[in-house]
Amino acid sequence: MYSSPIILPLDWTGRIYVLEDEKGQVVGTGSREVCETLMYMMRAGLSPANENSSSNSRSNVRAAITI
C-alpha cells in the first residue's frame, strides 16, 4: 500500500496518531513521539533477544547484587 511506514493522525485534533507499515497494517497508536519511536525501531531492524543464550556468555555484564 505504502512504500514505507507512515504516521497518520487518528483524530481531528492531532493528539492521537497511528503508525502503519508498508502493507497498511496498524503497528501501533499513541502520541506523535510514540509513533516516531516505533518507526525508528522498525527501521533500525532490531532483532529479538536470542532465547538460547545464557547469562554466562556475556562477560561484560555484571549483577547489581551478589547472590
CNS distance restraints for C-alpha pairs under 8 A (distance, minus, plus):
assign (resid   1 and name CA) (resid  22 and name CA) 6.00 0.50 0.50
assign (resid   1 and name CA) (resid  23 and name CA) 5.15 0.50 0.50
assign (resid   1 and name CA) (resid  24 and name CA) 5.71 0.50 0.50
assign (resid   2 and name CA) (resid   6 and name CA) 7.66 0.50 0.50
assign (resid   2 and name CA) (resid  21 and name CA) 7.52 0.50 0.50
assign (resid   2 and name CA) (resid  22 and name CA) 4.80 0.50 0.50
assign (resid   2 and name CA) (resid  23 and name CA) 6.49 0.50 0.50
assign (resid   2 and name CA) (resid  24 and name CA) 6.80 0.50 0.50
assign (resid   3 and name CA) (resid  22 and name CA) 5.68 0.50 0.50
assign (resid   4 and name CA) (resid  21 and name CA) 6.66 0.50 0.50
assign (resid   4 and name CA) (resid  22 and name CA) 5.02 0.50 0.50
assign (resid   5 and name CA) (resid  19 and name CA) 6.95 0.50 0.50
assign (resid   5 and name CA) (resid  20 and name CA) 5.56 0.50 0.50
assign (resid   5 and name CA) (resid  21 and name CA) 4.27 0.50 0.50
assign (resid   5 and name CA) (resid  22 and name CA) 5.22 0.50 0.50
assign (resid   5 and name CA) (resid  39 and name CA) 7.04 0.50 0.50
assign (resid   6 and name CA) (resid  19 and name CA) 5.78 0.50 0.50
assign (resid   6 and name CA) (resid  20 and name CA) 5.45 0.50 0.50
assign (resid   6 and name CA) (resid  21 and name CA) 6.61 0.50 0.50
assign (resid   6 and name CA) (resid  22 and name CA) 7.86 0.50 0.50
assign (resid   7 and name CA) (resid  17 and name CA) 6.58 0.50 0.50
assign (resid   7 and name CA) (resid  18 and name CA) 5.68 0.50 0.50
assign (resid   7 and name CA) (resid  19 and name CA) 4.58 0.50 0.50
assign (resid   7 and name CA) (resid  20 and name CA) 6.49 0.50 0.50
assign (resid   7 and name CA) (resid  32 and name CA) 7.96 0.50 0.50
assign (resid   7 and name CA) (resid  35 and name CA) 6.76 0.50 0.50
assign (resid   7 and name CA) (resid  36 and name CA) 7.76 0.50 0.50
assign (resid   8 and name CA) (resid  17 and name CA) 5.56 0.50 0.50
assign (resid   8 and name CA) (resid  18 and name CA) 5.37 0.50 0.50
assign (resid   8 and name CA) (resid  19 and name CA) 6.52 0.50 0.50
assign (resid   8 and name CA) (resid  20 and name CA) 7.90 0.50 0.50
assign (resid   9 and name CA) (resid  14 and name CA) 5.51 0.50 0.50
assign (resid   9 and name CA) (resid  15 and name CA) 7.53 0.50 0.50
assign (resid   9 and name CA) (resid  16 and name CA) 6.11 0.50 0.50
assign (resid   9 and name CA) (resid  17 and name CA) 4.31 0.50 0.50
assign (resid   9 and name CA) (resid  18 and name CA) 6.26 0.50 0.50
assign (resid  10 and name CA) (resid  14 and name CA) 7.04 0.50 0.50
assign (resid  10 and name CA) (resid  15 and name CA) 7.94 0.50 0.50
assign (resid  10 and name CA) (resid  16 and name CA) 5.43 0.50 0.50
assign (resid  10 and name CA) (resid  17 and name CA) 4.83 0.50 0.50
assign (resid  10 and name CA) (resid  18 and name CA) 5.95 0.50 0.50
assign (resid  11 and name CA) (resid  15 and name CA) 6.88 0.50 0.50
assign (resid  11 and name CA) (resid  16 and name CA) 6.03 0.50 0.50
assign (resid  11 and name CA) (resid  17 and name CA) 7.39 0.50 0.50
assign (resid  15 and name CA) (resid  31 and name CA) 6.22 0.50 0.50
assign (resid  15 and name CA) (resid  32 and name CA) 7.54 0.50 0.50
assign (resid  16 and name CA) (resid  29 and name CA) 7.01 0.50 0.50
assign (resid  16 and name CA) (resid  30 and name CA) 5.33 0.50 0.50
assign (resid  16 and name CA) (resid  31 and name CA) 5.18 0.50 0.50
assign (resid  16 and name CA) (resid  32 and name CA) 7.05 0.50 0.50
assign (resid  17 and name CA) (resid  29 and name CA) 5.60 0.50 0.50
assign (resid  17 and name CA) (resid  30 and name CA) 5.46 0.50 0.50
assign (resid  17 and name CA) (resid  31 and name CA) 5.76 0.50 0.50
assign (resid  17 and name CA) (resid  32 and name CA) 5.90 0.50 0.50
assign (resid  17 and name CA) (resid  35 and name CA) 6.95 0.50 0.50
assign (resid  18 and name CA) (resid  26 and name CA) 6.87 0.50 0.50
assign (resid  18 and name CA) (resid  27 and name CA) 7.59 0.50 0.50
assign (resid  18 and name CA) (resid  28 and name CA) 5.89 0.50 0.50
assign (resid  18 and name CA) (resid  29 and name CA) 4.36 0.50 0.50
assign (resid  18 and name CA) (resid  30 and name CA) 6.64 0.50 0.50
assign (resid  18 and name CA) (resid  35 and name CA) 6.78 0.50 0.50
assign (resid  19 and name CA) (resid  26 and name CA) 5.89 0.50 0.50
assign (resid  19 and name CA) (resid  27 and name CA) 5.48 0.50 0.50
assign (resid  19 and name CA) (resid  28 and name CA) 5.40 0.50 0.50
assign (resid  19 and name CA) (resid  29 and name CA) 6.21 0.50 0.50
assign (resid  19 and name CA) (resid  35 and name CA) 5.75 0.50 0.50
assign (resid  19 and name CA) (resid  38 and name CA) 7.86 0.50 0.50
assign (resid  19 and name CA) (resid  39 and name CA) 7.46 0.50 0.50
assign (resid  20 and name CA) (resid  24 and name CA) 5.27 0.50 0.50
assign (resid  20 and name CA) (resid  25 and name CA) 5.28 0.50 0.50
assign (resid  20 and name CA) (resid  26 and name CA) 4.48 0.50 0.50
assign (resid  20 and name CA) (resid  27 and name CA) 5.46 0.50 0.50
assign (resid  20 and name CA) (resid  28 and name CA) 7.43 0.50 0.50
assign (resid  21 and name CA) (resid  25 and name CA) 5.58 0.50 0.50
assign (resid  21 and name CA) (resid  26 and name CA) 6.60 0.50 0.50
assign (resid  21 and name CA) (resid  27 and name CA) 6.46 0.50 0.50
assign (resid  28 and name CA) (resid  35 and name CA) 6.90 0.50 0.50
assign (resid  28 and name CA) (resid  38 and name CA) 7.63 0.50 0.50
assign (resid  29 and name CA) (resid  34 and name CA) 7.60 0.50 0.50
assign (resid  29 and name CA) (resid  35 and name CA) 6.57 0.50 0.50
assign (resid  30 and name CA) (resid  34 and name CA) 5.73 0.50 0.50
assign (resid  30 and name CA) (resid  35 and name CA) 6.36 0.50 0.50
assign (resid  31 and name CA) (resid  35 and name CA) 6.44 0.50 0.50
assign (resid  32 and name CA) (resid  36 and name CA) 6.13 0.50 0.50
assign (resid  33 and name CA) (resid  37 and name CA) 6.16 0.50 0.50
assign (resid  34 and name CA) (resid  38 and name CA) 6.24 0.50 0.50
assign (resid  35 and name CA) (resid  39 and name CA) 6.11 0.50 0.50
assign (resid  36 and name CA) (resid  40 and name CA) 6.16 0.50 0.50
assign (resid  37 and name CA) (resid  41 and name CA) 6.26 0.50 0.50
assign (resid  38 and name CA) (resid  42 and name CA) 6.21 0.50 0.50
assign (resid  39 and name CA) (resid  43 and name CA) 6.20 0.50 0.50
assign (resid  40 and name CA) (resid  44 and name CA) 6.01 0.50 0.50
assign (resid  41 and name CA) (resid  45 and name CA) 6.51 0.50 0.50
assign (resid  41 and name CA) (resid  46 and name CA) 6.37 0.50 0.50
assign (resid  42 and name CA) (resid  46 and name CA) 7.07 0.50 0.50
assign (resid  53 and name CA) (resid  57 and name CA) 6.93 0.50 0.50
assign (resid  54 and name CA) (resid  58 and name CA) 7.91 0.50 0.50
